[in-house]
Amino acid sequence: MKSSVEFKQLYASKTPASRELSERAQQVLPAGVVANVKYFAPYPLFMQRASGSHLWDADANEYIDYCLAFGPLILGHGHPAVVHAVQESLAAMGTTVFGTPNELEIRYAEKLMSMLPVSGKVRLTNSGSEATYLALQLGRAATGKPAIARFEGHYHGWHYEGVLSNTPSATLYGDARQPASVAGSRGTPASILADTLVLPFNDLEACRTLLTAHRDRVGTVIVEPSPRGFYQTDPAFLEGLRRLTQELGMVLVFDEVMSGFRAGPKGASGVFGVQPDLMTLGKIIGGGFPIGAVAGRADLLDLTSPLSPGGSVFHSGTFNGAVQVLAAGLATLEVLSDESQMVPFYDATEHFKADIQQLLRRHQIPGHVAGLGANFGIIMSRTPIRNYRDLANEDGALREAFDFACLTEGIYVHPHKPFYTSLAHSLQDFEVTLEKLDHIFNAIS
Ligand SMILES: Cc1ncc(COP(=O)(O)O)c(C=O)c1O
């Protein structure tokens, strides 16, 4: 059985150019990265080129990409329809951003809303973090209540509330049925810790007790309906949360930045048949460009209007609705609404997941494949992950060996993160990957 130490040695020997670039980057960029998610120890890979489902790093090692920039590239890198839309929009409109309204914004919003399981209106932002930030502000303005509730282990972006109790340590997280509010970012103000109620996922009775006790302060509940692409959501829990928030007059926000168009064609809301008041989106809907969106009840979205009678929830952004973002996003949405392409894609991913599960079983690896649709995790534990604390059951050493074995075998997944698939992944890509996984499972078992 090979350990993570051996795979890390192999990683170092195959990737000297990335190590050098990382050392240089650290002189000018904190930890050598522009976003924390891109970092992993001992140093991340520096990619140089991409095409379809493949990546090449600075040492010219080739990878099949199962990270896809953490999800957005559901059509793969450089999809012809996206490239064409970007080039054509620049040629036809002559700019990257107008700073005025333009018709493309209307077409984009109409198309997006026609594909979502919620009806109403939509506001665009530049990232998923901005979208969740806006959704929480809308909830506060609509209910007049300052506090929000969020779930332990879920991620809603890098702002204070987005990352609070995202990965709390066992020494701080308190009682499972009444989780503590733990800062996820240094410098989090005490007022934000006090005004953020942390809930346990999949435990409706605990949520009922906590939300009822705090109903005078809490007006908004935000949740990832299919968290992190690998938690197992109890459908009755989501339905119960919907009913409970309605009873208590709270605004329910489904954060589908990750699960939108990945859990299924209508996201996790579509899979579970539960509708939130507001839905946040990002990643996929920009076709590989920076975007976010808040969609849902028109009375809530209209609070952003400068014409709002009681004063508006101030929301703005120089680059909101930038031309190439919307052109790339619209081209992507067109493909996503073509069932003749999407049904075979989801089917192929399901087969791929089942084949991985079978391999795990054959090699007697204590692991399982979890997640909805085209975003899934290979979890090194036999028990399902139903909430953040279940992650402690994962075999950390096995997980680390697996992550670095993937990188050295030419499977690109960011350590500890889920897998994503794209329409650019061919059946041959999946076959090659299964052969590589066969080797890897053999080596780590
Ligand atoms: C569920 C969820 N919400 C919000 C975000 C933040 O989105 P962004 O990275 O575009 O700011 C992410 C990013 O991974 C996410 O997965």
The ligand as an SDF file (V2000), in Angstrom:
LIG
                    3D

 16 16  0  0  0  0  0  0  0  0999 V2000
  -22.7380   27.2060   -2.6640 C   0  0  0  0  0  0  0  0  0  0  0  0
  -21.8190   28.3530   -2.9650 C   0  0  0  0  0  0  0  0  0  0  0  0
  -22.2170   29.5990   -2.6770 N   0  0  0  0  0  0  0  0  0  0  0  0
  -21.4510   30.6630   -2.9370 C   0  0  0  0  0  0  0  0  0  0  0  0
  -20.2080   30.5090   -3.5140 C   0  0  0  0  0  0  0  0  0  0  0  0
  -19.3550   31.6940   -3.8060 C   0  0  0  0  0  0  0  0  0  0  0  0
  -19.2640   31.9240   -5.1810 O   0  0  0  0  0  0  0  0  0  0  0  0
  -18.0350   32.7550   -5.7910 P   0  0  0  0  0  0  0  0  0  0  0  0
  -16.8150   31.9140   -5.5960 O   0  0  0  0  0  0  0  0  0  0  0  0
  -18.4180   32.9510   -7.2350 O   0  0  0  0  0  0  0  0  0  0  0  0
  -17.9720   34.0350   -5.0470 O   0  0  0  0  0  0  0  0  0  0  0  0
  -19.7530   29.2230   -3.8220 C   0  0  0  0  0  0  0  0  0  0  0  0
  -18.4220   29.0210   -4.4090 C   0  0  0  0  0  0  0  0  0  0  0  0
  -17.8980   27.9400   -4.4900 O   0  0  0  0  0  0  0  0  0  0  0  0
  -20.5710   28.1160   -3.5380 C   0  0  0  0  0  0  0  0  0  0  0  0
  -20.1870   26.8610   -3.8090 O   0  0  0  0  0  0  0  0  0  0  0  0
  1  2  1  0
  2  3  1  0
  2 15  2  0
  3  4  2  0
  4  5  1  0
  5  6  1  0
  5 12  2  0
  6  7  1  0
  7  8  1  0
  8  9  2  0
  8 10  1  0
  8 11  1  0
 12 13  1  0
 12 15  1  0
 13 14  2  0
 15 16  1  0
M  END
$$$$
